[in-house]
Amino acid sequence: MITRFAALSGSCARFSLIFPLIAWASAAAVQHAPIKVILDTDIGTDIDDAWALGLAMTSPEFELIAVTVTDGDTTARARVACKLLHTTDHGAVPVAVGRPTPPPPGIDYQFTWAEEFTAKRPVSQPAAKLIVDTIRHFPNEVTLIGVGPLQNVADALRLEPRLPKLVKRVVLMSGSIRASASSPAPMAEWNVVRATADAQLVYAAGFPLTTVPLDSTTYVRLRDDERERLRARASPLTRALEALYRLWLDDPSKRMTLHDQLAVAETARPGEFFGRCDTLRLRVDDKGFTRMDEVRGSPTTVCFEPKRDAFMQYYLEGLTR
């Protein structure tokens, strides 16, 4: 009896060690499961969209389910996204085209990088339908990252009014709340004012919404030594990003502001790259301003005070891994 009891006690001791290890391993697996994301982008005008897609493609913290393209000449934008995905061995990620709208002023020279590219084509499914179908298929699992004007997000909401209850999270690069490096007063931010009615719908819909506004992004610009570090890496991704950067660069003194990349980083690691993330009640007015409004505004997490050095280390390591 004593021997058998001792053996049983030993077995219990071993199980008491094994069970916590199994529980820890299970918790770790859940904790580190990649985040399912859709990136909605107006790639091809400003340069930060392509460089944000680069991080979304390469980060092990993400499972990039799809890229949707919004605003202006969405067909041309989709070709840029398709070529960037194909060139970097991410050709299996579908690209869906949003409804075209009047193009923004100026010439988008980045379009020329992919104007004859045909090796990968967008899917036939419209962007809004792809967003809805994907989120329905993975209820409460998908984070939608919006780094362009909000036509596709609004159209998806029109197709599926329950979308705010089905999506895990919506993270935007959007809005201007207070002062920024660009202005001592709030501005009508591009991604809002380009599709004001759509932005009004999205902000008021009750999404689990986080936004990274100009108040933060305008303080983070790419330095020459950081660009050189990526250029020297000479991978298919960094070569493609450098080529697009040169097409975008119309003035030798111009430097990229990392607007969209901060939204992607916030998706991966909520709050880590900001000094404050405040819950504010926001609404979009008819002129495209993002207003604080305690009565009519909807709760939104707003990221302030970017931690530039920590973010840049994370970002550059992501693009050069």
C-alpha positions, 0 to 999 in steps of 0.5 A: 500500500505504501509503495502504491501510494508513493507511486500514485503520489509521484504520478500526481506530482508529475501531472501537477507539473504537466497540467500547468505546462499544457495550460500555459502552452494553450494560453500562449498559443491563443495569445500569439495567434495571428490577428486576421486582418483586412487592409483597406487602402488607397495605395498609389497616391501617398507613399505610406500605404504601400509601406503599410502594406509591407508591414501587414504582409511581413508581420507574423502577428498578422494573417492578412486575409485580403486587401481592399482598394478604395478611392479614385481610380481603384482599378489602377490602385489594385494593380499596385497592390497586386504587384506588391503582393506578387513581387514579395511572394504574397500572391495568394492574398486576394485584392478586391476593387472598390467603387471608383470615384472622381480621382484626387488632383495631381498625378499618381506616378506610383501607378506607372510601376504596375500599369502593365502588370498582369501576373496577378489580378484582383478578384471579381468580388467587389471590395465591400462584398468581400469585406462583408463575406469575410467578416461573416465567415469569421465572426468576431475574429477579423480586424478591419484596418482602414487607411484610406477614405471610407467608401468601402467600409461604408458600403460594407455597412450598407450591405450588412448593418450588423457589421459592427457586431460581427467585426472584432475591431476597426482601426483607422488612420483618420481624423484630426482632433486637436493640434498636430505637427502640421497645424495648431488647430484641427484640420479636415483630414484627407481620409475623412474629407474625401468621402465625408458622408461615408465617414459620417456613417462609419463613425456613427455606426457603433463599431469597436473603433480605434483611430490614429489621427494626424495629432499623432502621425504627423510627428513621425517621419522617415529619416534618411538613415532609416530609408538607407537601412531598408534600401541596403536590405535589398530584398524583393520587398524593400526594393519594391518599396524603394522603387515606389518611394522614388516615384512618389518623391517629387522634391528632394527635401520631401520625406514620408510621414508614417501615417498608415504604418502607425495604424497597422502597428496599433492593430498588432500591439494595441496602445504599445506605441502611444503615450495615451489612448483616450476614449472620446465621443467623436462625430464627423461634421458636414465639412469633414472635421472630426469633432468631439461631441459628448451628446452626438458623438460615438465612443472612439479610442483615439491614439495620442503621443506616438513613441517614435523610437519604439515604433520605428524599431518595430517597423524597420525590423518588420520590413527587414526580417 
